[in-house]
Amino acid sequence: MHASLRIEQISFAYHKQFVVQDISLDVEPGEIVVLVGPSGCGKSTLLRLVAGLLQPQHGRLLLNDQDIQQLPTHARCVGWVPQSYALFDHLSVAENVAFGLRMQSVPKAERMKQVRAMLELCRIAELANRHVNDLSGGQRQRVAIARALAIRPRLLLLDEPLAALDPQLRQSLRSDLEALLRSSGVTTLFVTHDQSEALALADRVAVMRAGKLEQYDTPENLWNTPANAFVAEFVSGAKVIKAYRRDAHTIEIAPGLTIQHAGQTADMFVALRPSDLEIHANGAPLPVVSCEYAGGAYLIGCCLPDGSLIYLKHNVRVLSGALLPVAFNLHHKPVVIPS
């Protein structure tokens, strides 16, 4: 079931407008790779190109080093779970899971054995005879994944499988989904627009913007060493601020708000998260422009001299218009991004 996937300079255009442009990435056997980016960035299109539902204008797709670009979808041996799950409402759970095996003319005894194994793996064996119309959203998701895994795919493709669920159920099922994918051992390409989902589920994350790949890395590296300002802002919600070098060891984002950072780069940016800042008696006095309760603490917005806003958390409400002495939190090192 383990397979490697190599995407080499894949491009695809609608009406001469590129939706995916020169994307290259490798997926190792058994790895979970998540494609993430804003709506319209091309992540679902890339998934459809891998599935064979669309044909690229340029590039190659290799599964276990075999060029699959000319193979029809059914010959690629990939499992596909669309956002809508696309289950057959008139069939039972077991019949839905068995559907792909029937299309492959798998003998009945072997088919039933594989169906039982997938129902057990997805922890829905007790639902085998239920109709999918009677299932919850989480149960339908498991049926769709069981159906995709039943054909023993070399690659599993998931197109926002949690998007149709309400937020509380979505969060609770995320860890279950990861455990299911890990236990199945199948190589997985997973699309989402939810950054927290990408960081929680992935071995590696491909961050896309406007059809291009901005960074392909581990969740830890995306968080700690983003390739550019877009990745820092999109992945971690950081506020990216222009910084200026004052000497060989110091950079400054506002008078009195400095950080020790050695280097030769004159122009750079600092990615600031609320945890990177604190109120300190010796900090830079900045006016408060907003204060919102964020559960357990207040999220306070302060204005820099150039008009940029930065945010920090504090356990006491501060009125707009007040001056706060703001400094860098010594326990957190802000991310510096070369320009």
Backbone hydrogen bonds in HBPLUS format (Angstrom, degrees):
<---DONOR---> <-ACCEPTOR-->    atom                        ^
c    i                          cat <-CA-CA->   ^        H-A-AA   ^      H-
h    n   atom  resd res      DA  || num        DHA   H-A  angle D-A-AA Bond
n    s   type  num  typ     dist DA aas  dist angle  dist       angle   num
A0064-ASN N   A0004-SER O   2.83 MM  60  4.98 159.5  1.87 138.1 144.9     1
A0005-LEU N   A0027-VAL O   2.95 MM  22  4.95 160.8  1.99 141.3 147.0     2
A0027-VAL N   A0005-LEU O   2.74 MM  22  4.95 159.4  1.78 156.1 158.1     3
A0006-ARG N   A0062-LEU O   2.79 MM  56  5.03 155.1  1.85 150.0 156.2     4
A0062-LEU N   A0006-ARG O   2.92 MM  56  5.03 164.1  1.95 149.4 153.7     5
A0007-ILE N   A0025-LEU O   2.84 MM  18  5.21 173.0  1.85 163.8 165.5     6
A0025-LEU N   A0007-ILE O   2.93 MM  18  5.21 143.5  2.07 131.5 141.8     7
A0008-GLU N   A0060-ARG O   2.92 MM  52  5.08 176.9  1.93 158.3 157.4     8
A0060-ARG N   A0008-GLU O   2.98 MM  52  5.08 152.0  2.06 137.0 146.0     9
A0010-ILE N   A0023-ILE O   2.90 MM  13  5.04 153.6  1.97 144.7 137.0    10
A0023-ILE N   A0010-ILE O   3.01 MM  13  5.04 166.1  2.03 138.0 136.4    11
A0011-SER N   A0058-HIS O   2.97 MM  47  5.13 149.1  2.06 142.3 139.2    12
A0057-GLN N   A0011-SER O   2.94 MM  46  5.84 143.6  2.08 145.9 156.2    13
A0012-PHE N   A0020-VAL O   2.75 MM   8  5.05 156.0  1.81 141.5 142.1    14
A0019-VAL N   A0012-PHE O   2.79 MM   7  5.82 167.4  1.81 152.9 156.8    15
A0020-VAL N   A0012-PHE O   3.13 MM   8  5.05 167.4  2.15 145.1 146.7    16
A0014-TYR N   A0017-GLN O   2.94 MM   3  5.23 148.8  2.04 149.9 141.8    17
A0017-GLN N   A0014-TYR O   2.83 MM   3  5.23 158.0  1.88 117.3 124.9    18
A0021-GLN N   A0211-GLY O   2.82 MM 190  5.47 162.6  1.85 148.1 142.1    19
A0031-GLU N   A0028-GLU O   3.03 MM   3  5.35 159.8  2.08 136.3 135.7    20
A0188-THR N   A0031-GLU O   2.93 MM 157  6.25 172.0  1.93 159.3 162.0    21
A0203-ASP N   A0032-ILE O   2.82 MM 171  5.39 173.7  1.82 154.1 156.3    22
A0033-VAL N   A0188-THR O   2.94 MM 155  6.17 174.1  1.94 156.6 157.0    23
A0190-PHE N   A0033-VAL O   2.89 MM 157  6.17 161.8  1.92 158.4 163.5    24
A0034-VAL N   A0204-ARG O   3.11 MM 170  6.61 157.4  2.16 153.8 158.9    25
A0206-ALA N   A0034-VAL O   2.83 MM 172  6.15 166.3  1.85 157.6 161.8    26
A0035-LEU N   A0190-PHE O   2.70 MM 155  6.03 157.2  1.75 155.4 163.5    27
A0192-THR N   A0035-LEU O   3.02 MM 157  6.33 158.7  2.07 174.9 174.0    28
A0036-VAL N   A0206-ALA O   2.98 MM 170  6.19 168.9  1.99 158.5 159.8    29
A0208-MET N   A0036-VAL O   2.86 MM 172  6.17 164.4  1.88 162.5 167.9    30
A0041-CYS N   A0038-PRO O   3.17 MM   3  5.75 139.4  2.35 146.4 143.3    31
A0211-GLY N   A0041-CYS O   2.75 MM 170  5.04 134.8  1.95 125.7 133.6    32
A0046-LEU N   A0042-GLY O   2.94 MM   4  6.15 154.3  2.00 149.7 156.1    33
A0047-LEU N   A0043-LYS O   3.15 MM   4  6.46 150.6  2.24 140.7 148.4    34
A0048-ARG N   A0044-SER O   3.00 MM   4  6.30 153.3  2.07 146.1 152.8    35
A0049-LEU N   A0045-THR O   2.94 MM   4  6.23 143.3  2.08 146.2 156.9    36
A0050-VAL N   A0046-LEU O   3.09 MM   4  6.40 154.4  2.16 147.2 152.9    37
A0051-ALA N   A0047-LEU O   3.00 MM   4  6.29 151.3  2.08 144.2 152.7    38
A0052-GLY N   A0048-ARG O   3.03 MM   4  6.09 126.8  2.32 134.8 147.0    39
A0053-LEU N   A0048-ARG O   2.91 MM   5  5.11 136.7  2.10 155.0 157.3    40
A0052-GLY N   A0049-LEU O   3.27 MM   3  5.16 138.3  2.46  92.6 103.9    41
A0068-ILE N   A0061-LEU O   2.97 MM   7  5.88 159.1  2.01 152.3 159.2    42
A0063-LEU N   A0066-GLN O   2.86 MM   3  5.14 152.6  1.93 148.0 144.1    43
A0066-GLN N   A0063-LEU O   2.95 MM   3  5.14 160.3  1.99 109.3 115.4    44
A0071-LEU N   A0068-ILE O   2.94 MM   3  5.15 155.0  2.00 109.8 118.1    45
A0075-ALA N   A0072-PRO O   3.03 MM   3  5.47 143.0  2.17 111.5 122.2    46
A0076-ARG N   A0073-THR O   3.15 MM   3  5.48 163.5  2.18 112.5 117.7    47
A0154-ARG N   A0077-CYS O   2.84 MM  77  5.89 157.9  1.88 161.1 163.1    48
A0079-GLY N   A0155-LEU O   2.78 MM  76  6.21 160.2  1.82 156.7 163.4    49
A0157-LEU N   A0079-GLY O   2.71 MM  78  5.91 166.1  1.72 159.2 163.6    50
A0081-VAL N   A0157-LEU O   2.87 MM  76  6.19 155.0  1.93 165.4 173.3    51
A0159-ASP N   A0081-VAL O   2.97 MM  78  6.21 174.6  1.97 164.5 165.2    52
A0085-TYR N   A0082-PRO O   3.02 MM   3  5.09 155.6  2.08 106.5 114.4    53
A0091-LEU N   A0088-PHE O   3.11 MM   3  5.60 165.3  2.13 117.1 121.6    54
A0096-ASN N   A0092-SER O   2.90 MM   4  6.14 149.7  2.00 147.7 155.9    55
A0093-VAL N   A0130-ARG O   2.79 MM  37  5.83 139.4  1.95 164.9 176.1    56
A0097-VAL N   A0093-VAL O   3.01 MM   4  6.30 163.3  2.04 154.4 158.5    57
A0094-ALA N   A0128-ALA O   2.95 MM  34  4.78 162.0  1.98 142.9 137.2    58
A0098-ALA N   A0094-ALA O   2.95 MM   4  6.12 144.4  2.08 141.7 151.8    59
A0099-PHE N   A0096-ASN O   3.18 MM   3  5.24 153.0  2.26 102.0 110.1    60
A0101-LEU N   A0098-ALA O   3.08 MM   3  5.32 117.4  2.48 104.0 119.5    61
A0102-ARG N   A0098-ALA O   2.95 MM   4  6.23 151.8  2.04 158.2 167.2    62
A0103-MET N   A0099-PHE O   3.06 MM   4  6.42 154.6  2.12 151.3 158.1    63
A0104-GLN N   A0100-GLY O   3.12 MM   4  6.38 130.5  2.38 134.8 147.6    64
A0104-GLN N   A0101-LEU O   3.13 MM   3  4.99 131.3  2.38  91.2 104.6    65
A0106-VAL N   A0101-LEU O   3.06 MM   5  5.49 175.5  2.06 156.0 154.9    66
A0105-SER N   A0102-ARG O   2.93 MM   3  4.93 159.1  1.98 106.0 111.2    67
A0111-ARG N   A0107-PRO O   2.81 MM   4  5.92 153.8  1.87 155.6 164.5    68
A0112-MET N   A0108-LYS O   2.86 MM   4  6.05 163.6  1.88 158.5 160.4    69
A0113-LYS N   A0109-ALA O   3.09 MM   4  6.27 152.5  2.17 142.1 149.8    70
A0114-GLN N   A0110-GLU O   2.99 MM   4  6.20 158.1  2.04 147.9 153.0    71
A0115-VAL N   A0111-ARG O   2.93 MM   4  6.16 155.9  1.98 149.4 156.7    72
A0116-ARG N   A0112-MET O   2.99 MM   4  6.15 164.4  2.01 146.8 150.4    73
A0117-ALA N   A0113-LYS O   3.08 MM   4  6.29 156.2  2.14 143.0 149.6    74
A0118-MET N   A0114-GLN O   2.98 MM   4  6.23 155.1  2.05 149.0 155.0    75
A0119-LEU N   A0115-VAL O   2.90 MM   4  6.12 158.6  1.94 155.2 161.5    76
A0120-GLU N   A0116-ARG O   2.99 MM   4  6.17 156.1  2.05 147.7 153.8    77
A0121-LEU N   A0117-ALA O   2.93 MM   4  6.12 159.1  1.97 143.9 150.1    78
A0122-CYS N   A0118-MET O   2.94 MM   4  6.07 156.6  1.99 146.9 152.3    79
A0124-ILE N   A0119-LEU O   2.85 MM   5  5.13 172.4  1.86 153.7 155.6    80
A0123-ARG N   A0120-GLU O   3.05 MM   3  4.85 156.9  2.11 100.4 107.3    81
A0127-LEU N   A0124-ILE O   2.89 MM   3  5.35 157.4  1.94 115.0 122.6    82
A0128-ALA N   A0125-ALA O   3.27 MM   3  5.48 166.9  2.29 114.8 115.5    83
A0130-ARG N   A0127-LEU O   2.92 MM   3  5.27 160.6  1.96 119.1 125.6    84
A0134-ASP N   A0131-HIS O   2.94 MM   3  5.71 160.5  1.97 123.2 129.0    85
A0135-LEU N   A0132-VAL O   3.15 MM   3  5.26 166.6  2.16 112.8 114.1    86
A0140-ARG N   A0136-SER O   2.95 MM   4  6.20 157.5  2.00 153.5 159.6    87
A0141-GLN N   A0137-GLY O   3.03 MM   4  6.25 151.4  2.11 144.5 152.3    88
A0142-ARG N   A0138-GLY O   3.19 MM   4  6.49 154.5  2.26 142.2 147.9    89
A0143-VAL N   A0139-GLN O   3.02 MM   4  6.36 151.2  2.11 146.0 154.1    90
A0144-ALA N   A0140-ARG O   2.97 MM   4  6.24 161.9  2.00 152.3 156.4    91
A0145-ILE N   A0141-GLN O   3.03 MM   4  6.33 156.1  2.09 150.0 156.3    92
A0146-ALA N   A0142-ARG O   2.85 MM   4  6.02 158.3  1.89 147.1 153.7    93
A0147-ARG N   A0143-VAL O   2.88 MM   4  6.12 156.8  1.93 151.6 157.4    94
A0148-ALA N   A0144-ALA O   3.05 MM   4  6.27 153.5  2.12 140.5 147.6    95
A0149-LEU N   A0145-ILE O   2.89 MM   4  6.11 152.8  1.97 150.8 158.1    96
A0150-ALA N   A0146-ALA O   2.94 MM   4  5.94 134.4  2.15 141.9 153.5    97
A0152-ARG N   A0149-LEU O   2.91 MM   3  5.34 156.7  1.96 121.9 125.0    98
A0156-LEU N   A0187-THR O   2.83 MM  31  6.15 165.2  1.85 163.1 168.2    99
A0189-LEU N   A0156-LEU O   2.89 MM  33  6.28 161.9  1.92 167.2 172.8   100
A0158-LEU N   A0189-LEU O   2.93 MM  31  6.32 163.2  1.95 158.0 162.9   101
A0191-VAL N   A0158-LEU O   2.78 MM  33  6.12 163.6  1.81 166.9 172.7   102
A0160-GLU N   A0191-VAL O   2.91 MM  31  5.23 140.6  2.07 129.7 137.6   103
A0163-ALA N   A0160-GLU O   3.23 MM   3  5.40 160.5  2.27 109.4 115.3   104
A0165-LEU N   A0162-LEU O   3.16 MM   3  5.63 165.3  2.18 117.6 122.0   105
A0170-ARG N   A0166-ASP O   2.83 MM   4  5.90 159.2  1.87 161.6 168.3   106
A0171-GLN N   A0167-PRO O   3.08 MM   4  6.26 157.9  2.13 147.7 151.4   107
A0172-SER N   A0168-GLN O   3.16 MM   4  6.40 160.8  2.20 147.1 152.3   108
A0173-LEU N   A0169-LEU O   2.93 MM   4  6.04 148.3  2.03 150.6 158.5   109
A0177-LEU N   A0173-LEU O   2.81 MM   4  6.02 155.4  1.87 153.9 160.2   110
A0178-GLU N   A0174-ARG O   3.02 MM   4  6.33 158.8  2.07 147.8 153.3   111
A0179-ALA N   A0175-SER O   2.99 MM   4  6.19 163.4  2.02 147.8 152.1   112
A0180-LEU N   A0176-ASP O   2.93 MM   4  6.15 153.2  2.00 146.0 153.6   113
A0181-LEU N   A0177-LEU O   2.94 MM   4  6.20 162.4  1.97 153.4 157.4   114
A0182-ARG N   A0178-GLU O   2.87 MM   4  6.09 160.4  1.91 153.9 159.7   115
A0183-SER N   A0179-ALA O   2.92 MM   4  6.05 161.1  1.96 147.0 152.2   116
A0184-SER N   A0180-LEU O   3.00 MM   4  6.15 146.3  2.12 144.6 153.5   117
A0185-GLY N   A0181-LEU O   3.13 MM   4  6.28 140.1  2.30 140.2 149.7   118
A0198-ALA N   A0194-ASP O   3.13 MM   4  6.46 158.0  2.18 151.4 157.4   119
A0199-LEU N   A0195-GLN O   2.98 MM   4  6.27 165.2  2.01 157.1 159.9   120
A0200-ALA N   A0196-SER O   2.97 MM   4  6.02 152.2  2.05 142.6 150.4   121
A0201-LEU N   A0197-GLU O   2.99 MM   4  6.01 156.0  2.05 152.6 157.5   122
A0202-ALA N   A0198-ALA O   3.14 MM   4  5.71 161.6  2.18 147.6 151.8   123
A0205-VAL N   A0217-ASP O   2.71 MM  12  5.56 166.2  1.73 164.5 163.5   124
A0217-ASP N   A0205-VAL O   3.04 MM  12  5.56 152.6  2.12 149.9 151.0   125
A0207-VAL N   A0215-GLN O   2.85 MM   8  5.35 169.7  1.86 169.0 169.0   126
A0214-GLU N   A0207-VAL O   2.75 MM   7  5.52 157.0  1.80 158.1 165.5   127
A0209-ARG N   A0212-LYS O   2.91 MM   3  5.41 156.2  1.96 151.0 158.9   128
A0212-LYS N   A0209-ARG O   2.97 MM   3  5.41 166.9  1.99 120.5 124.3   129
A0222-LEU N   A0218-THR O   2.99 MM   4  6.25 159.9  2.03 158.0 163.9   130
A0223-TRP N   A0219-PRO O   3.09 MM   4  6.25 152.5  2.16 145.1 151.8   131
A0224-ASN N   A0220-GLU O   2.91 MM   4  6.08 163.3  1.94 151.3 156.2   132
A0225-THR N   A0221-ASN O   2.68 MM   4  5.12 154.3  1.75 137.3 145.1   133
A0232-ALA N   A0228-ASN O   3.18 MM   4  6.47 165.4  2.20 152.8 157.0   134
A0233-GLU N   A0229-ALA O   2.93 MM   4  6.12 163.5  1.96 155.3 159.3   135
A0234-PHE N   A0230-PHE O   2.80 MM   4  5.89 168.9  1.81 158.0 161.7   136
A0235-VAL N   A0231-VAL O   2.91 MM   4  5.66 164.1  1.93 146.6 152.0   137
A0236-SER N   A0232-ALA O   3.28 MM   4  5.82 153.7  2.36 130.0 137.6   138
A0237-GLY N   A0233-GLU O   2.95 MM   4  4.62 129.7  2.21 118.5 126.9   139
A0239-LYS N   A0272-LEU O   2.75 MM  33  5.04 169.7  1.76 146.5 147.6   140
A0272-LEU N   A0239-LYS O   2.81 MM  33  5.04 176.5  1.81 141.1 139.9   141
A0241-ILE N   A0270-VAL O   2.89 MM  29  5.29 164.7  1.91 147.6 150.4   142
A0270-VAL N   A0241-ILE O   2.82 MM  29  5.29 161.0  1.86 153.4 158.7   143
A0243-ALA N   A0268-MET O   2.94 MM  25  5.47 171.3  1.95 144.3 141.7   144
A0244-TYR N   A0252-GLU O   2.90 MM   8  5.27 159.5  1.94 143.9 150.6   145
A0252-GLU N   A0244-TYR O   2.76 MM   8  5.27 156.5  1.82 147.5 154.9   146
A0246-ARG N   A0250-THR O   2.91 MM   4  5.58 158.2  1.96 140.8 147.9   147
A0247-ASP N   A0250-THR O   3.42 MM   3  5.30 164.7  2.45 137.2 137.0   148
A0250-THR N   A0247-ASP O   3.38 MM   3  5.30 157.2  2.43 102.5 108.7   149
A0261-HIS N   A0249-HIS O   2.77 MM  12  5.07 144.8  1.89 119.2 129.1   150
A0251-ILE N   A0259-ILE O   3.00 MM   8  5.56 164.3  2.02 160.1 165.1   151
A0259-ILE N   A0251-ILE O   2.92 MM   8  5.56 154.9  1.99 156.6 163.2   152
A0253-ILE N   A0257-LEU O   3.11 MM   4  6.01 165.4  2.13 177.4 176.5   153
A0257-LEU N   A0254-ALA O   2.77 MM   3  5.07 165.0  1.79 135.7 138.7   154
A0269-PHE N   A0337-ILE O   2.82 MM  68  5.05 155.2  1.88 146.7 154.9   155
A0337-ILE N   A0269-PHE O   2.67 MM  68  5.05 173.0  1.68 157.5 160.0   156
A0271-ALA N   A0335-VAL O   2.78 MM  64  5.19 166.0  1.80 158.1 162.4   157
A0276-ASP N   A0273-ARG O   2.79 MM   3  5.36 158.5  1.83 122.7 130.1   158
A0277-LEU N   A0274-PRO O   3.36 MM   3  5.82 168.7  2.38 113.1 116.4   159
A0329-ASN N   A0276-ASP O   2.76 MM  53  5.18 174.1  1.77 130.2 131.6   160
A0278-GLU N   A0327-ALA O   2.90 MM  49  5.53 155.1  1.96 160.3 162.9   161
A0327-ALA N   A0278-GLU O   2.91 MM  49  5.53 165.7  1.93 163.2 167.1   162
A0280-HIS N   A0325-PRO O   2.91 MM  45  5.65 157.0  1.96 144.7 152.1   163
A0283-GLY N   A0280-HIS O   2.91 MM   3  5.14 163.7  1.94 121.4 121.9   164
A0284-ALA N   A0326-VAL O   2.79 MM  42  5.08 144.5  1.91 147.3 135.4   165
A0326-VAL N   A0284-ALA O   2.86 MM  42  5.08 167.9  1.87 134.3 131.4   166
A0286-LEU N   A0324-LEU O   2.80 MM  38  5.28 165.0  1.82 145.0 146.4   167
A0324-LEU N   A0286-LEU O   2.82 MM  38  5.28 168.3  1.84 147.5 147.9   168
A0303-CYS N   A0287-PRO O   3.06 MM  16  5.78 157.1  2.11 158.9 165.8   169
A0288-VAL N   A0322-ALA O   2.76 MM  34  5.43 152.3  1.84 162.1 170.3   170
A0321-GLY N   A0288-VAL O   2.72 MM  33  5.20 167.8  1.74 143.8 147.0   171
A0289-VAL N   A0301-GLY O   2.86 MM  12  5.64 168.6  1.87 153.6 157.6   172
A0301-GLY N   A0290-SER O   2.94 MM  11  4.91 161.1  1.98 127.2 133.5   173
A0292-GLU N   A0299-LEU O   2.98 MM   7  5.18 165.4  2.00 140.5 143.5   174
A0299-LEU N   A0292-GLU O   2.67 MM   7  5.18 165.5  1.69 163.5 161.9   175
A0294-ALA N   A0297-ALA O   2.79 MM   3  5.62 167.6  1.81 162.5 166.7   176
A0298-TYR N   A0314-HIS O   2.71 MM  16  5.30 175.2  1.71 159.5 160.8   177
A0314-HIS N   A0298-TYR O   2.97 MM  16  5.30 149.9  2.06 143.1 152.7   178
A0300-ILE N   A0312-LEU O   2.81 MM  12  5.41 170.4  1.82 174.5 171.1   179
A0312-LEU N   A0300-ILE O   3.04 MM  12  5.41 151.4  2.12 144.5 153.2   180
A0302-CYS N   A0310-ILE O   2.79 MM   8  5.39 167.8  1.81 162.5 166.8   181
A0310-ILE N   A0302-CYS O   2.91 MM   8  5.39 159.1  1.96 153.7 160.7   182
A0304-LEU N   A0308-SER O   2.76 MM   4  5.26 173.3  1.77 165.6 168.0   183
A0307-GLY N   A0304-LEU O   2.91 MM   3  5.32 164.1  1.93 121.3 125.0   184
A0322-ALA N   A0319-LEU O   3.22 MM   3  5.95 162.1  2.26 137.6 140.1   185
A0332-HIS N   A0329-ASN O   3.09 MM   3  5.53 164.8  2.11 115.8 120.7   186
